Amino acid sequence: MLPETKVKELCLYKNNIQVSGARAIATALKTNQCLQTLDLDDNYIQSKGTVAIAKALETNQSLTSLKLDNNNIGREGVTAIAKALGINRSLKSLKLDRNDIQREGAAVIARVLQTNRALESLDLKANNIGSEGAAAMAEAIETNQSLETLYLDLNHIGREGAAAIANALGTNQRLQELHLCRNKIESEGAVAIAKRMGH
């Protein structure tokens, strides 16, 4: 991918590019200013490949959508992505589902969301963030003014996590889509959310 390419969307889903491939893509991103959408789902780029992509995001200002689902990005990878979100002002959509970032990863992302004003859609499905991770995301929702769509499906957030998210909805005026499917929020979680929906 040369700097002068006119390609705006690149999908490399499930190609087993691994770390070396991710690093090559990252090098191109540092100079490429045309690409807007990049799909690297299911490529086993791991933490090292993710760090390379994240560093490229610190300088790239054309990419608006990035998909890194199911890549075993690890704690180092999610931390690097969070750091990039604190610098990058072009990325509007980020998908990190099925990376097992757990509550610690959710907390790292949540912290940067409190100041990030560009990201509009975030997908953290199936990351085992639990109720504590949901609580961290709730804190971010309270102050974030750009996020419109949030996916937290399949994260074991339970009743406590749902209640925390519901409380955050009381102050957030931006979020339009909230996905909490298959989280065992039970009746208590549903009631907490319903109360906010009624206001």
Residue pairs with C-beta under 8 A, 6 or more apart in sequence:
1 7
1 10
1 25
1 28
1 32
1 35
2 28
2 32
3 28
3 31
3 32
3 33
5 32
5 34
5 35
6 34
7 34
7 35
8 34
8 35
8 36
8 37
9 35
9 36
9 37
9 38
10 35
10 37
10 38
10 39
11 37
11 39
12 21
12 25
12 38
12 39
12 40
12 43
13 39
13 40
13 41
13 42
13 43
13 67
14 41
14 42
14 43
15 21
15 43
16 43
16 44
17 25
17 40
17 43
17 44
17 45
17 49
18 43
18 44
18 45
18 46
18 49
19 45
19 46
19 48
19 49
19 52
21 43
21 45
21 49
22 40
22 43
22 45
22 48
22 49
22 50
22 52
22 53
23 48
23 49
23 52
25 38
25 40
25 53
25 56
26 49
26 52
26 53
26 55
26 56
27 52
27 56
29 35
29 38
29 53
29 56
29 57
29 60
29 63
30 56
30 59
30 60
32 60
32 62
33 60
33 61
33 62
34 62
35 62
35 63
36 62
36 63
36 64
36 65
37 63
37 64
37 65
38 63
38 65
38 66
38 67
39 67
40 53
40 66
40 67
40 68
40 71
41 67
41 68
41 69
41 70
41 71
41 95
42 69
42 70
42 71
43 49
43 71
44 71
44 72
45 53
45 68
45 71
45 72
45 73
46 71
46 72
46 73
46 74
46 77
47 72
47 73
47 74
47 75
47 76
47 77
47 80
48 76
48 77
49 71
49 77
50 68
50 71
50 73
50 74
50 76
50 77
50 78
50 80
50 81
51 76
51 77
51 80
53 66
53 68
53 81
54 77
54 80
54 81
54 83
54 84
55 80
55 84
57 63
57 66
57 81
57 84
57 85
57 87
57 88
57 91
58 83
58 84
58 87
58 88
60 88
60 90
61 88
61 89
61 90
62 90
63 90
63 91
64 90
64 91
64 92
64 93
65 91
65 92
65 93
65 94
66 91
66 93
66 94
66 95
67 95
68 81
68 94
68 95
68 96
68 99
69 95
69 96
69 97
69 98
69 99
69 123
70 97
70 98
70 99
71 77
71 99
72 99
72 100
73 81
73 96
73 99
73 101
75 101
75 104
75 105
77 99
78 96
78 99
78 101
78 105
78 108
78 109
79 105
79 108
81 94
81 96
81 109
82 108
82 109
82 111
82 112
83 112
85 91
85 94
85 109
85 112
85 113
85 116
85 119
86 112
86 115
86 116
88 118
89 117
89 118
90 118
91 118
91 119
92 118
92 119
92 120
92 121
93 119
93 120
93 121
93 122
94 119
94 121
94 122
94 123
95 123
96 109
96 122
96 123
96 124
96 127
97 123
97 124
97 125
97 126
97 127
97 151
98 125
98 126
98 127
99 105
99 127
100 127
100 128
101 109
101 124
101 127
101 128
101 129
102 127
102 128
102 129
102 130
102 133
103 128
103 129
103 130
103 132
103 133
103 136
105 127
105 129
105 133
106 124
106 127
106 129
106 132
106 133
106 134
106 136
106 137
107 132
107 133
107 136
109 122
109 124
109 137
109 140
110 133
110 136
110 137
110 139
110 140
111 136
111 140
113 119
113 122
113 137
113 140
113 141
113 144
113 147
114 139
114 140
114 143
114 144
116 144
116 146
117 145
117 146
118 146
119 146
119 147
120 146
120 147
120 148
120 149
121 147
121 148
121 149
121 150
122 147
122 149
122 150
122 151
123 151
124 137
124 150
124 151
124 152
124 155
125 151
125 152
125 153
125 154
125 155
125 179
126 153
126 154
126 155
127 133
127 155
128 155
128 156
129 136
129 137
129 152
129 155
129 156
129 157
130 155
130 156
130 157
130 158
130 161
131 156
131 157
131 158
131 160
131 161
131 164
132 161
133 155
133 157
133 161
134 152
134 155
134 157
134 160
134 161
134 162
134 164
134 165
135 160
135 161
135 164
137 150
137 152
137 165
137 168
138 161
138 164
138 165
138 167
138 168
139 168
141 147
141 150
141 165
141 168
141 169
141 172
141 175
142 168
142 171
142 172
143 171
144 172
144 174
145 174
146 174
147 174
147 175
148 174
148 175
148 176
148 177
149 175
149 176
149 177
149 179
150 175
150 177
150 178
150 179
151 179
152 165
152 178
152 179
152 180
152 183
153 179
153 180
153 181
153 182
153 183
154 181
154 182
154 183
155 161
155 183
156 183
156 184
157 165
157 180
157 183
157 185
158 183
158 184
158 185
158 186
158 189
159 184
159 185
159 186
159 188
159 189
159 192
161 183
161 185
161 189
162 180
162 183
162 185
162 188
162 189
162 190
162 192
162 193
163 188
163 189
163 192
165 178
165 180
165 193
166 189
166 192
166 193
166 195
166 196
167 192
167 196
169 175
169 178
169 193
169 196
170 196
170 199
180 189
180 193
183 189
185 193
